[in-house]
């Protein structure tokens, strides 16, 4: 199954957990055991949902830092979960190029969100990518000053 489909299925699960204020991993287990009318969850969808669940606080912090004043809790449910998936791929999944993670997030936003959200999501993810590509400034400064700690 294509990764695009897996992302959409992961988004459905994350969205449902968020809307119901349910623990992500417990809902995931329910969907694995009983997928309902849909086919079983693809392995990559499970990997995404588990990755987002395991790193949600850190992902939300990073999204908050790059969202120009909008906090995750104020964002539409669909947008924050699209951002969580893409941020997880950018930061934690080296198999997915950053550009692909952004493009896939934008494709989800095009069909599930509005035009304003599309630009916002693109800006946040681009900023996260830029930051992720930057070496740690403190480490460079310490090395330049001869500090090895």
PyMOL commands that set and color helices and strands:
alter all, ss='L'
color gray80, all
select helices_A, chain A and resi 3-20+24-33+43-66+72-74+77-92+98-112+115-133+137-144
alter helices_A, ss='H'
color red, helices_A
deselect
rebuild
show_as cartoon
